[in-house]
Amino acid sequence: MQGSFEYKLTGSGDAITLAIDLDSVSANAMARLDRYINWADVLKLTENDPEAAHVAERLHTVLQHMGR
């Protein structure tokens, strides 16, 4: 069963908005995705890129909250 997942990026430069519209099937799948990502490896790969490391941490937090 495939769920609905749509996103929209608006803006440019430092003012970008990301809107995500998804159903519960896709939300649950995204929450499960968190379990398959080795976040320690991601953070190691981004250790020389603080902005990317910060975004990876935030994404991990978002995925964890989706699973609740």
N, C-alpha and C positions, 0 to 999 in steps of 0.2 A: 504494500500500500504506500503510495507516494503522497506526501503532504504538500501543502502549498508553502512556498517561500519566495517572497519578493523583497527587493531592497531598492532604495533610492538614495543616491548621493547628490547633495545639492551644495552649492557654494564653491569657493575656490580659495587658494592661499591658506591663511590661518583660520578661516571661518568655514568649516565644512560640517555638514549635518548628514548623519547616516540614519535613515529610517528603515526598520525591518518589520515586515508584516508576515507572520507565519502562523500556521495552525498548531494544534497541540501535538500532532504527529511529528512535525519538524522540530518543535521545541524540545520534545523528549529525545529525538535523535541527536540534536545539538548537545544536550546535556550528557548523553552517553559518549559523544565524541570526546569530551573532556577526559574520559578514562583511557582513551587510546593515545593521547598525546603525552610524550615524556617531557614534562615541563622543565625538569632539570637540564635536559639536553638543549631545549630551546633557550633557556637562560644562559647556558654556557656559550651557545652559538652567538648570542647577542651581547656578550659581556663588553665588547668594544663599541656597542651602539646603545647608549643609555635610553634613547627615545624608544627604540624597538623593544628593549627589555621591559620598559614601563608598560608599553602597550600589551606585550605578552602577559604580563602580570594581571592587567585589567581584563584581558580576554579570559584568562583562567578564572578570575573572580566572577565574571558574567556567566560563564558556562556552569560554574558551581551553583550559582543562584538559580539558574534555570532548572536545575535538577531537584530543587526543593519543592 
